Amino acid sequence: MECPVAPKLDFGGTTPYEDYVHASVLHSLQQQWSQDPREMSFLVITQIMELYFGLLCFEWRQAQQELRADDLRAAVRTLKRSDLHMQGLNAAWRPIARMTPTEFNSFRDALGEGSGFQSGRYREVEFLLGEKSRSMLVPHRAVPAQHDALEALLNEPSLYDDVLAALHRHGLPIPEDVLKRDLAEPYEPNADVERVWADIYRDGSRDLLELGEALTDLAEEFARWRYDHLLATRRSMGAKVGTGGSAGVAWLEKRTRRSIFPELWTARSYV
């Protein structure tokens, strides 16, 4: 009988795990600005959200490359993977949403004018999903590299633009004015695109149907993200002005009314 091999314990320096994950760096980034222990929970969860934003942007850019190469199956796999990331991101709201107004107020002043509204990575998320707005570049003007990257992204195709271009290359009648629209503007629903999706759901190929469903899953999770943000804010601070000076709940309510990939929702009424 062979003896079990003991794990290697001495690496003569840092461990391979530390070299790969940089865990010590991650754990050095939590700097509380108040003495309230609840601030640590808020800070760590916010940083987790930022990491998820970056991961989602990475995945959607990968999906764009696959769509441009007309590899729909690879794009669907990437989109499904990003949907799982969105589920993890949404779960991060739960501890914040359970804070009472008094608990949140105990460290809120430490945020000053800081707000997730100012997150450059979250702005990338919105732009990649087609939620374009030139005015949203303003908070990032003080960081030129970030501002320039976001301005470039504002004028590039969103994930959905690449989806529609791929459908066009597969012979589907996506209108020319949609394909050549001003990419810096928010995407607006189009009746012809709606008919294309309705046809795909009635009798389209399996690859196109799976693409539609992967996008719908993602849109649903993003809608849930926005709604959970609204509920967490409403529960912890009511209708007060947001930390960054926004209208708080009123602003979030307005955002929850917008759907990404809109024709994927409306087309179902005609199938």
C-alpha positions in Angstrom: 0.0 0.0 0.0 1.5 3.3 -1.1 1.9 6.1 1.5 0.0 9.3 0.7 2.3 12.0 -0.6 2.5 15.0 1.9 1.8 18.4 0.4 4.8 20.6 -0.2 4.9 23.2 2.6 8.2 25.1 2.2 8.6 27.2 -1.0 11.6 29.2 0.2 9.7 32.5 -0.2 6.2 33.4 -1.2 3.8 30.6 -2.2 2.8 30.0 -5.8 -0.8 30.7 -4.6 0.3 34.2 -3.5 2.2 34.8 -6.7 -0.8 34.0 -8.8 -3.7 35.5 -6.7 -1.9 38.4 -5.0 -4.1 37.7 -2.0 -1.9 39.9 0.3 -2.4 42.8 -2.1 -6.2 42.3 -2.1 -6.4 42.2 1.7 -4.4 45.4 2.0 -6.9 47.4 0.0 -9.6 47.7 2.7 -9.0 51.1 4.4 -11.8 52.1 6.8 -12.6 55.8 7.1 -14.7 55.4 10.2 -14.6 53.3 13.4 -17.9 51.5 12.6 -17.3 47.8 12.0 -20.2 47.7 9.4 -18.1 49.9 7.1 -15.8 46.9 6.5 -18.6 44.9 5.1 -19.8 47.7 2.9 -16.2 48.3 1.7 -15.3 44.7 0.9 -18.6 44.1 -0.9 -18.2 47.3 -3.0 -14.7 46.1 -4.0 -16.1 42.7 -4.9 -18.7 44.4 -7.1 -15.8 46.4 -8.8 -14.0 43.1 -9.5 -17.2 41.7 -11.0 -17.6 44.8 -13.2 -14.1 44.2 -14.6 -14.8 40.5 -15.2 -18.0 41.2 -17.0 -16.4 43.7 -19.3 -13.7 41.2 -20.1 -16.2 38.5 -20.9 -18.4 40.8 -23.1 -15.3 41.9 -25.1 -14.5 38.3 -25.6 -18.1 37.7 -26.8 -17.7 40.6 -29.2 -14.6 39.1 -30.7 -16.4 35.7 -31.2 -19.4 37.4 -32.7 -17.2 39.3 -35.2 -15.7 36.0 -36.1 -19.2 34.5 -36.6 -18.5 31.9 -34.0 -22.0 32.0 -32.4 -21.5 28.9 -30.3 -18.4 30.3 -28.7 -20.2 33.6 -28.1 -23.1 31.9 -26.5 -20.8 30.0 -24.1 -19.1 33.2 -23.1 -22.5 35.0 -22.6 -23.7 32.1 -20.4 -20.6 32.3 -18.4 -21.1 36.0 -17.9 -24.6 35.4 -16.8 -23.2 33.3 -13.9 -21.0 36.3 -13.0 -24.0 38.6 -13.0 -25.7 36.2 -10.6 -22.7 36.5 -8.2 -22.7 40.3 -8.6 -26.4 40.5 -7.7 -26.0 38.3 -4.7 -23.5 40.8 -3.3 -26.4 43.2 -2.7 -27.9 41.1 0.1 -25.7 42.2 3.1 -26.0 45.8 2.1 -29.7 45.6 1.6 -30.1 44.3 5.2 -28.6 47.4 6.8 -31.1 49.6 8.6 -31.0 53.3 8.0 -29.3 53.8 11.4 -26.6 51.2 10.6 -25.9 52.7 7.2 -25.8 56.3 8.6 -23.2 55.2 11.2 -20.5 55.3 8.5 -22.2 57.1 5.5 -20.4 60.3 6.3 -17.1 58.6 5.6 -18.2 58.3 1.9 -18.4 62.0 1.5 -19.4 62.6 -2.1 -18.3 59.2 -3.1 -20.8 57.1 -5.0 -21.0 54.0 -7.2 -22.4 56.4 -9.7 -18.7 57.5 -10.2 -17.4 54.0 -11.0 -15.5 53.9 -14.2 -15.8 50.2 -14.5 -19.6 50.3 -14.1 -19.7 52.9 -16.8 -17.9 50.4 -19.0 -20.6 47.9 -18.1 -23.4 50.2 -19.2 -21.7 51.3 -22.4 -21.0 47.7 -23.4 -24.6 46.9 -22.9 -25.7 49.8 -25.1 -26.6 52.2 -22.3 -24.7 55.1 -23.9 -24.6 58.6 -22.5 -22.1 61.3 -23.2 -23.0 63.2 -20.0 -21.9 60.2 -18.0 -18.3 60.9 -19.1 -18.3 64.1 -17.0 -17.5 62.4 -13.6 -14.4 60.9 -15.1 -12.8 64.1 -16.6 -10.3 64.4 -13.7 -8.8 61.0 -14.6 -7.7 61.6 -18.3 -6.8 58.0 -19.0 -10.1 56.7 -17.8 -12.1 59.4 -19.5 -10.3 58.8 -22.8 -11.0 55.0 -22.6 -14.6 55.6 -21.8 -15.0 58.2 -24.6 -13.5 55.7 -27.1 -15.9 53.0 -25.8 -18.8 55.4 -26.2 -18.1 55.5 -29.9 -17.6 51.8 -30.4 -20.2 49.1 -31.0 -21.9 47.7 -28.0 -22.4 44.0 -27.4 -25.9 44.2 -28.9 -24.6 46.1 -32.0 -22.2 43.2 -32.6 -25.1 40.8 -32.2 -27.2 42.6 -34.8 -24.3 42.8 -37.2 -23.8 39.1 -36.8 -27.5 38.5 -37.6 -27.2 40.6 -40.7 -24.2 38.6 -41.9 -26.3 35.4 -41.4 -28.8 36.8 -43.9 -31.4 38.3 -41.6 -33.0 41.6 -42.5 -31.5 43.9 -39.9 -32.2 47.5 -41.3 -29.3 49.5 -42.6 -30.2 52.5 -40.4 -29.7 50.3 -37.4 -26.4 48.9 -38.6 -25.1 52.5 -39.4 -26.7 54.3 -36.4 -24.7 56.8 -34.2 -23.0 54.4 -31.8 -22.6 57.1 -29.2 -26.4 57.3 -28.7 -28.4 54.9 -26.5 -29.9 52.0 -28.5 -33.6 52.5 -29.3 -36.0 49.7 -30.1 -36.7 49.0 -33.8 -39.8 47.3 -35.2 -37.9 45.5 -38.0 -35.4 44.1 -35.4 -38.3 43.0 -33.3 -39.7 41.0 -36.4 -36.3 39.4 -36.9 -36.2 38.1 -33.3 -39.8 36.9 -33.6 -38.9 34.9 -36.7 -35.9 33.4 -34.9 -38.1 32.3 -32.0 -40.7 30.9 -34.4 -38.5 28.8 -36.7 -34.9 30.1 -36.5 -31.8 27.9 -36.2 -30.8 26.5 -32.9 -27.7 28.6 -32.7 -29.6 31.8 -33.2 -32.3 30.7 -30.7 -29.6 30.0 -28.1 -28.0 33.3 -28.7 -31.3 35.0 -28.1 -31.9 33.1 -24.9 -28.3 33.8 -23.6 -28.9 37.5 -24.2 -32.3 37.4 -22.5 -30.8 35.7 -19.5 -28.2 38.4 -19.3 -30.8 41.2 -19.7 -32.9 39.7 -17.0 -29.9 39.5 -14.5 -29.0 43.1 -15.4 -32.6 44.2 -14.7 -32.4 42.4 -11.4 -29.1 44.2 -10.6 -30.8 47.6 -11.1 -33.9 46.6 -9.2 -31.9 45.1 -6.3 -29.9 48.4 -6.2 -33.1 50.3 -6.0 -34.4 48.1 -3.1 -31.1 48.3 -1.2 -31.0 52.0 -1.5 -34.7 52.5 -0.6 -34.3 50.2 2.4 -31.1 51.7 3.8 -31.7 55.4 3.1 -35.2 55.9 1.9 -35.7 58.9 -0.5 -32.8 60.9 0.7 -30.3 62.5 -1.8 -27.7 60.0 -2.9 -24.1 60.1 -1.6 -22.9 61.5 -4.9 -25.6 64.2 -5.0 -27.9 62.2 -7.3 -31.7 62.0 -6.8 -31.1 58.7 -5.1 -34.2 56.4 -5.3 -35.9 58.7 -7.9 -32.8 58.3 -10.2 -32.7 54.5 -9.7 -36.4 54.2 -10.4 -36.0 55.9 -13.7 -33.1 53.6 -14.6 -35.0 50.4 -13.8 -37.6 51.3 -16.4 -35.1 50.8 -19.3 -34.5 47.4 -20.7 -31.4 46.3 -22.6 -31.8 44.3 -25.8 -35.4 45.6 -25.9 -36.7 43.7 -29.0 -35.9 40.3 -27.3 -38.6 41.1 -24.8 -41.2 42.6 -27.1 -40.8 40.1 -29.9 -42.2 37.4 -27.6 -45.7 38.9 -28.0 -45.6 37.9 -31.7 -44.4 34.3 -31.5 
